[in-house]
């Protein structure tokens, strides 16, 4: 088995540290959520629900730093997951249906997006690390190869 290169290990560990920070931040912000309620003025349904605990609406994107950082750091994985989820939901639900606040097994659709992004982000950062490792080792190998002239 090949030795794990430093770039791969560093980026995977950094990604794991990010997700650890993300879940600690989210755990401090979630509140109990029992299911969809009628929407009234000032009472919006949470988009992010995990196992009957959801983020209150103001914490979703305006104030939750972990979600704002995730939307930047985990691109393009997040964009791909969001596109796939939108395509699937448009096949399952009519286009005018609002599914915010609904859960499947205690997890909302946005919650599934975060979970899928988390899992796929490790593949994304592994691929980026392998590419960086390949570029670095290719440059090192190129700088060591010194052309020599044979004299007769």
CNS distance restraints for C-alpha pairs under 8 A (distance, minus, plus):
assign (resid   4 and name CA) (resid   8 and name CA) 6.84 0.50 0.50
assign (resid   4 and name CA) (resid   9 and name CA) 6.85 0.50 0.50
assign (resid   5 and name CA) (resid   9 and name CA) 6.49 0.50 0.50
assign (resid   5 and name CA) (resid 133 and name CA) 7.17 0.50 0.50
assign (resid   6 and name CA) (resid  10 and name CA) 6.02 0.50 0.50
assign (resid   7 and name CA) (resid  11 and name CA) 6.12 0.50 0.50
assign (resid   7 and name CA) (resid 129 and name CA) 5.35 0.50 0.50
assign (resid   7 and name CA) (resid 130 and name CA) 7.31 0.50 0.50
assign (resid   7 and name CA) (resid 132 and name CA) 7.07 0.50 0.50
assign (resid   7 and name CA) (resid 133 and name CA) 5.96 0.50 0.50
assign (resid   8 and name CA) (resid  12 and name CA) 6.07 0.50 0.50
assign (resid   8 and name CA) (resid 125 and name CA) 7.90 0.50 0.50
assign (resid   8 and name CA) (resid 126 and name CA) 5.95 0.50 0.50
assign (resid   8 and name CA) (resid 129 and name CA) 4.69 0.50 0.50
assign (resid   8 and name CA) (resid 130 and name CA) 6.20 0.50 0.50
assign (resid   8 and name CA) (resid 133 and name CA) 7.46 0.50 0.50
assign (resid   9 and name CA) (resid  13 and name CA) 6.03 0.50 0.50
assign (resid  10 and name CA) (resid  14 and name CA) 6.06 0.50 0.50
assign (resid  11 and name CA) (resid  15 and name CA) 6.10 0.50 0.50
assign (resid  11 and name CA) (resid 125 and name CA) 6.23 0.50 0.50
assign (resid  11 and name CA) (resid 126 and name CA) 7.18 0.50 0.50
assign (resid  11 and name CA) (resid 129 and name CA) 6.35 0.50 0.50
assign (resid  12 and name CA) (resid  16 and name CA) 6.18 0.50 0.50
assign (resid  12 and name CA) (resid 122 and name CA) 6.51 0.50 0.50
assign (resid  12 and name CA) (resid 125 and name CA) 6.36 0.50 0.50
assign (resid  12 and name CA) (resid 126 and name CA) 6.48 0.50 0.50
assign (resid  13 and name CA) (resid  17 and name CA) 6.09 0.50 0.50
assign (resid  14 and name CA) (resid  18 and name CA) 6.17 0.50 0.50
assign (resid  15 and name CA) (resid  19 and name CA) 6.33 0.50 0.50
assign (resid  15 and name CA) (resid 121 and name CA) 7.68 0.50 0.50
assign (resid  15 and name CA) (resid 122 and name CA) 6.92 0.50 0.50
assign (resid  15 and name CA) (resid 125 and name CA) 7.37 0.50 0.50
assign (resid  16 and name CA) (resid  20 and name CA) 6.15 0.50 0.50
assign (resid  17 and name CA) (resid  21 and name CA) 6.22 0.50 0.50
assign (resid  18 and name CA) (resid  22 and name CA) 6.06 0.50 0.50
assign (resid  19 and name CA) (resid  23 and name CA) 6.12 0.50 0.50
assign (resid  19 and name CA) (resid 118 and name CA) 7.25 0.50 0.50
assign (resid  20 and name CA) (resid  24 and name CA) 6.19 0.50 0.50
assign (resid  21 and name CA) (resid  25 and name CA) 6.08 0.50 0.50
assign (resid  21 and name CA) (resid  66 and name CA) 7.51 0.50 0.50
assign (resid  22 and name CA) (resid  26 and name CA) 6.12 0.50 0.50
assign (resid  22 and name CA) (resid  66 and name CA) 5.19 0.50 0.50
assign (resid  22 and name CA) (resid  67 and name CA) 7.48 0.50 0.50
assign (resid  22 and name CA) (resid  70 and name CA) 7.94 0.50 0.50
assign (resid  23 and name CA) (resid  27 and name CA) 5.85 0.50 0.50
assign (resid  24 and name CA) (resid  28 and name CA) 6.46 0.50 0.50
assign (resid  25 and name CA) (resid  29 and name CA) 6.68 0.50 0.50
assign (resid  25 and name CA) (resid  64 and name CA) 7.98 0.50 0.50
assign (resid  25 and name CA) (resid  66 and name CA) 6.48 0.50 0.50
assign (resid  26 and name CA) (resid  30 and name CA) 6.16 0.50 0.50
assign (resid  26 and name CA) (resid  55 and name CA) 7.61 0.50 0.50
assign (resid  26 and name CA) (resid  64 and name CA) 7.93 0.50 0.50
assign (resid  26 and name CA) (resid  66 and name CA) 7.37 0.50 0.50
assign (resid  29 and name CA) (resid  55 and name CA) 6.21 0.50 0.50
assign (resid  29 and name CA) (resid  56 and name CA) 7.70 0.50 0.50
assign (resid  29 and name CA) (resid  59 and name CA) 7.34 0.50 0.50
assign (resid  30 and name CA) (resid  53 and name CA) 5.74 0.50 0.50
assign (resid  30 and name CA) (resid  54 and name CA) 5.01 0.50 0.50
assign (resid  30 and name CA) (resid  55 and name CA) 4.60 0.50 0.50
assign (resid  30 and name CA) (resid  56 and name CA) 6.83 0.50 0.50
assign (resid  31 and name CA) (resid  53 and name CA) 5.29 0.50 0.50
assign (resid  31 and name CA) (resid  54 and name CA) 5.44 0.50 0.50
assign (resid  31 and name CA) (resid  55 and name CA) 6.29 0.50 0.50
assign (resid  31 and name CA) (resid  56 and name CA) 6.89 0.50 0.50
assign (resid  32 and name CA) (resid  52 and name CA) 6.11 0.50 0.50
assign (resid  32 and name CA) (resid  53 and name CA) 4.43 0.50 0.50
assign (resid  32 and name CA) (resid  54 and name CA) 6.28 0.50 0.50
assign (resid  33 and name CA) (resid  49 and name CA) 7.54 0.50 0.50
assign (resid  33 and name CA) (resid  52 and name CA) 4.92 0.50 0.50
assign (resid  33 and name CA) (resid  53 and name CA) 4.92 0.50 0.50
assign (resid  33 and name CA) (resid  54 and name CA) 5.64 0.50 0.50
assign (resid  34 and name CA) (resid  52 and name CA) 5.94 0.50 0.50
assign (resid  34 and name CA) (resid  53 and name CA) 7.90 0.50 0.50
assign (resid  35 and name CA) (resid  52 and name CA) 7.53 0.50 0.50
assign (resid  35 and name CA) (resid 101 and name CA) 6.78 0.50 0.50
assign (resid  35 and name CA) (resid 102 and name CA) 6.66 0.50 0.50
assign (resid  35 and name CA) (resid 103 and name CA) 7.31 0.50 0.50
assign (resid  36 and name CA) (resid  45 and name CA) 6.87 0.50 0.50
assign (resid  36 and name CA) (resid 101 and name CA) 5.24 0.50 0.50
assign (resid  36 and name CA) (resid 102 and name CA) 5.91 0.50 0.50
assign (resid  37 and name CA) (resid  45 and name CA) 7.22 0.50 0.50
assign (resid  39 and name CA) (resid  43 and name CA) 5.76 0.50 0.50
assign (resid  39 and name CA) (resid  44 and name CA) 5.65 0.50 0.50
assign (resid  39 and name CA) (resid  45 and name CA) 6.89 0.50 0.50
assign (resid  40 and name CA) (resid  44 and name CA) 7.02 0.50 0.50
assign (resid  44 and name CA) (resid  57 and name CA) 6.27 0.50 0.50
assign (resid  45 and name CA) (resid  56 and name CA) 7.81 0.50 0.50
assign (resid  45 and name CA) (resid  57 and name CA) 6.81 0.50 0.50
assign (resid  45 and name CA) (resid 100 and name CA) 6.48 0.50 0.50
assign (resid  45 and name CA) (resid 101 and name CA) 5.09 0.50 0.50
assign (resid  46 and name CA) (resid  54 and name CA) 6.04 0.50 0.50
assign (resid  46 and name CA) (resid  55 and name CA) 5.80 0.50 0.50
assign (resid  46 and name CA) (resid  56 and name CA) 5.64 0.50 0.50
assign (resid  46 and name CA) (resid  57 and name CA) 5.35 0.50 0.50
assign (resid  46 and name CA) (resid  60 and name CA) 7.76 0.50 0.50
assign (resid  46 and name CA) (resid 100 and name CA) 7.05 0.50 0.50
assign (resid  46 and name CA) (resid 101 and name CA) 5.55 0.50 0.50
assign (resid  47 and name CA) (resid  54 and name CA) 7.64 0.50 0.50
assign (resid  47 and name CA) (resid  55 and name CA) 7.38 0.50 0.50
assign (resid  47 and name CA) (resid  57 and name CA) 7.58 0.50 0.50
assign (resid  47 and name CA) (resid  60 and name CA) 7.57 0.50 0.50
assign (resid  47 and name CA) (resid 100 and name CA) 5.57 0.50 0.50
assign (resid  47 and name CA) (resid 101 and name CA) 5.70 0.50 0.50
assign (resid  47 and name CA) (resid 108 and name CA) 6.77 0.50 0.50
assign (resid  47 and name CA) (resid 109 and name CA) 7.62 0.50 0.50
assign (resid  47 and name CA) (resid 110 and name CA) 5.83 0.50 0.50
assign (resid  47 and name CA) (resid 111 and name CA) 7.48 0.50 0.50
assign (resid  48 and name CA) (resid  54 and name CA) 5.60 0.50 0.50
assign (resid  48 and name CA) (resid  55 and name CA) 5.74 0.50 0.50
assign (resid  48 and name CA) (resid  60 and name CA) 7.48 0.50 0.50
assign (resid  48 and name CA) (resid 101 and name CA) 7.90 0.50 0.50
assign (resid  48 and name CA) (resid 107 and name CA) 7.88 0.50 0.50
assign (resid  48 and name CA) (resid 108 and name CA) 6.02 0.50 0.50
assign (resid  48 and name CA) (resid 109 and name CA) 7.59 0.50 0.50
assign (resid  48 and name CA) (resid 110 and name CA) 5.31 0.50 0.50
assign (resid  48 and name CA) (resid 111 and name CA) 4.90 0.50 0.50
assign (resid  49 and name CA) (resid  53 and name CA) 5.52 0.50 0.50
assign (resid  49 and name CA) (resid  54 and name CA) 4.05 0.50 0.50
assign (resid  49 and name CA) (resid  55 and name CA) 6.58 0.50 0.50
assign (resid  49 and name CA) (resid 101 and name CA) 7.63 0.50 0.50
assign (resid  49 and name CA) (resid 103 and name CA) 7.34 0.50 0.50
assign (resid  49 and name CA) (resid 106 and name CA) 7.18 0.50 0.50
assign (resid  49 and name CA) (resid 107 and name CA) 5.28 0.50 0.50
assign (resid  49 and name CA) (resid 108 and name CA) 4.98 0.50 0.50
assign (resid  49 and name CA) (resid 110 and name CA) 7.46 0.50 0.50
assign (resid  49 and name CA) (resid 111 and name CA) 5.52 0.50 0.50
assign (resid  50 and name CA) (resid  54 and name CA) 6.20 0.50 0.50
assign (resid  50 and name CA) (resid 106 and name CA) 6.01 0.50 0.50
assign (resid  50 and name CA) (resid 107 and name CA) 4.50 0.50 0.50
assign (resid  50 and name CA) (resid 108 and name CA) 6.66 0.50 0.50
assign (resid  50 and name CA) (resid 111 and name CA) 6.01 0.50 0.50
assign (resid  51 and name CA) (resid 105 and name CA) 7.30 0.50 0.50
assign (resid  51 and name CA) (resid 106 and name CA) 4.24 0.50 0.50
assign (resid  51 and name CA) (resid 107 and name CA) 5.46 0.50 0.50
assign (resid  52 and name CA) (resid 106 and name CA) 5.19 0.50 0.50
assign (resid  52 and name CA) (resid 107 and name CA) 7.06 0.50 0.50
assign (resid  55 and name CA) (resid  59 and name CA) 6.19 0.50 0.50
assign (resid  55 and name CA) (resid  60 and name CA) 6.22 0.50 0.50
assign (resid  56 and name CA) (resid  60 and name CA) 6.77 0.50 0.50
assign (resid  58 and name CA) (resid  62 and name CA) 6.43 0.50 0.50
assign (resid  58 and name CA) (resid  63 and name CA) 6.66 0.50 0.50
assign (resid  59 and name CA) (resid  63 and name CA) 4.97 0.50 0.50
assign (resid  59 and name CA) (resid  64 and name CA) 5.08 0.50 0.50
assign (resid  60 and name CA) (resid  64 and name CA) 5.88 0.50 0.50
assign (resid  60 and name CA) (resid  67 and name CA) 7.20 0.50 0.50
assign (resid  61 and name CA) (resid  65 and name CA) 7.64 0.50 0.50
assign (resid  61 and name CA) (resid  67 and name CA) 6.22 0.50 0.50
assign (resid  61 and name CA) (resid  68 and name CA) 6.09 0.50 0.50
assign (resid  62 and name CA) (resid  68 and name CA) 7.89 0.50 0.50
assign (resid  64 and name CA) (resid  68 and name CA) 6.57 0.50 0.50
assign (resid  65 and name CA) (resid  69 and name CA) 6.01 0.50 0.50
assign (resid  66 and name CA) (resid  70 and name CA) 6.02 0.50 0.50
assign (resid  67 and name CA) (resid  71 and name CA) 6.22 0.50 0.50
assign (resid  68 and name CA) (resid  72 and name CA) 6.77 0.50 0.50
assign (resid  69 and name CA) (resid  73 and name CA) 5.94 0.50 0.50
assign (resid  70 and name CA) (resid  74 and name CA) 5.49 0.50 0.50
assign (resid  71 and name CA) (resid  75 and name CA) 6.71 0.50 0.50
assign (resid  71 and name CA) (resid  78 and name CA) 6.92 0.50 0.50
assign (resid  74 and name CA) (resid  78 and name CA) 5.88 0.50 0.50
assign (resid  74 and name CA) (resid 117 and name CA) 7.48 0.50 0.50
assign (resid  74 and name CA) (resid 121 and name CA) 6.43 0.50 0.50
assign (resid  75 and name CA) (resid  79 and name CA) 6.24 0.50 0.50
assign (resid  76 and name CA) (resid  80 and name CA) 6.31 0.50 0.50
assign (resid  77 and name CA) (resid  81 and name CA) 6.18 0.50 0.50
assign (resid  77 and name CA) (resid 117 and name CA) 6.05 0.50 0.50
assign (resid  77 and name CA) (resid 120 and name CA) 6.65 0.50 0.50
assign (resid  77 and name CA) (resid 121 and name CA) 6.13 0.50 0.50
assign (resid  77 and name CA) (resid 124 and name CA) 6.94 0.50 0.50
assign (resid  78 and name CA) (resid  82 and name CA) 6.00 0.50 0.50
assign (resid  78 and name CA) (resid 113 and name CA) 7.68 0.50 0.50
assign (resid  78 and name CA) (resid 114 and name CA) 7.91 0.50 0.50
assign (resid  78 and name CA) (resid 117 and name CA) 5.53 0.50 0.50
assign (resid  79 and name CA) (resid  83 and name CA) 6.14 0.50 0.50
assign (resid  80 and name CA) (resid  84 and name CA) 6.24 0.50 0.50
assign (resid  81 and name CA) (resid  85 and name CA) 6.10 0.50 0.50
assign (resid  81 and name CA) (resid 113 and name CA) 6.25 0.50 0.50
assign (resid  81 and name CA) (resid 116 and name CA) 6.97 0.50 0.50
assign (resid  81 and name CA) (resid 117 and name CA) 6.46 0.50 0.50
assign (resid  82 and name CA) (resid  86 and name CA) 6.10 0.50 0.50
assign (resid  82 and name CA) (resid 113 and name CA) 6.56 0.50 0.50
assign (resid  83 and name CA) (resid  87 and name CA) 6.19 0.50 0.50
assign (resid  84 and name CA) (resid  88 and name CA) 6.17 0.50 0.50
assign (resid  85 and name CA) (resid  89 and name CA) 5.99 0.50 0.50
assign (resid  85 and name CA) (resid 109 and name CA) 7.85 0.50 0.50
assign (resid  85 and name CA) (resid 113 and name CA) 7.28 0.50 0.50
assign (resid  86 and name CA) (resid  90 and name CA) 6.01 0.50 0.50
assign (resid  87 and name CA) (resid  91 and name CA) 6.46 0.50 0.50
assign (resid  88 and name CA) (resid  92 and name CA) 6.32 0.50 0.50
assign (resid  89 and name CA) (resid  93 and name CA) 5.72 0.50 0.50
assign (resid  90 and name CA) (resid  94 and name CA) 6.39 0.50 0.50
assign (resid  90 and name CA) (resid  95 and name CA) 5.89 0.50 0.50
assign (resid  93 and name CA) (resid  97 and name CA) 6.24 0.50 0.50
assign (resid 100 and name CA) (resid 108 and name CA) 7.67 0.50 0.50
assign (resid 100 and name CA) (resid 109 and name CA) 7.74 0.50 0.50
assign (resid 101 and name CA) (resid 108 and name CA) 6.58 0.50 0.50
assign (resid 102 and name CA) (resid 108 and name CA) 5.81 0.50 0.50
assign (resid 102 and name CA) (resid 109 and name CA) 7.56 0.50 0.50
assign (resid 103 and name CA) (resid 107 and name CA) 4.92 0.50 0.50
assign (resid 103 and name CA) (resid 108 and name CA) 4.20 0.50 0.50
assign (resid 103 and name CA) (resid 109 and name CA) 6.83 0.50 0.50
assign (resid 104 and name CA) (resid 108 and name CA) 6.21 0.50 0.50
assign (resid 104 and name CA) (resid 109 and name CA) 7.71 0.50 0.50
assign (resid 107 and name CA) (resid 111 and name CA) 5.68 0.50 0.50
assign (resid 107 and name CA) (resid 112 and name CA) 6.49 0.50 0.50
assign (resid 108 and name CA) (resid 112 and name CA) 6.26 0.50 0.50
assign (resid 109 and name CA) (resid 113 and name CA) 6.33 0.50 0.50
assign (resid 110 and name CA) (resid 114 and name CA) 6.40 0.50 0.50
assign (resid 111 and name CA) (resid 115 and name CA) 6.34 0.50 0.50
assign (resid 112 and name CA) (resid 116 and name CA) 6.02 0.50 0.50
assign (resid 113 and name CA) (resid 117 and name CA) 5.96 0.50 0.50
assign (resid 114 and name CA) (resid 118 and name CA) 6.06 0.50 0.50
assign (resid 115 and name CA) (resid 119 and name CA) 6.40 0.50 0.50
assign (resid 116 and name CA) (resid 120 and name CA) 6.07 0.50 0.50
assign (resid 117 and name CA) (resid 121 and name CA) 5.67 0.50 0.50
assign (resid 118 and name CA) (resid 122 and name CA) 7.06 0.50 0.50
assign (resid 119 and name CA) (resid 123 and name CA) 7.56 0.50 0.50
assign (resid 120 and name CA) (resid 124 and name CA) 6.35 0.50 0.50
assign (resid 121 and name CA) (resid 125 and name CA) 6.09 0.50 0.50
assign (resid 122 and name CA) (resid 126 and name CA) 5.97 0.50 0.50
assign (resid 123 and name CA) (resid 127 and name CA) 6.09 0.50 0.50
assign (resid 124 and name CA) (resid 128 and name CA) 6.28 0.50 0.50
assign (resid 125 and name CA) (resid 129 and name CA) 5.94 0.50 0.50
assign (resid 126 and name CA) (resid 130 and name CA) 6.11 0.50 0.50
assign (resid 127 and name CA) (resid 131 and name CA) 6.19 0.50 0.50
assign (resid 128 and name CA) (resid 132 and name CA) 6.18 0.50 0.50
assign (resid 129 and name CA) (resid 133 and name CA) 5.95 0.50 0.50
assign (resid 130 and name CA) (resid 134 and name CA) 6.02 0.50 0.50
assign (resid 131 and name CA) (resid 135 and name CA) 6.21 0.50 0.50
assign (resid 132 and name CA) (resid 136 and name CA) 6.09 0.50 0.50
assign (resid 133 and name CA) (resid 137 and name CA) 6.10 0.50 0.50
assign (resid 134 and name CA) (resid 138 and name CA) 5.93 0.50 0.50
assign (resid 135 and name CA) (resid 139 and name CA) 6.22 0.50 0.50
assign (resid 136 and name CA) (resid 140 and name CA) 6.27 0.50 0.50
assign (resid 137 and name CA) (resid 141 and name CA) 6.02 0.50 0.50
assign (resid 138 and name CA) (resid 142 and name CA) 6.08 0.50 0.50
assign (resid 139 and name CA) (resid 143 and name CA) 6.15 0.50 0.50
assign (resid 140 and name CA) (resid 144 and name CA) 6.37 0.50 0.50
assign (resid 141 and name CA) (resid 145 and name CA) 6.51 0.50 0.50
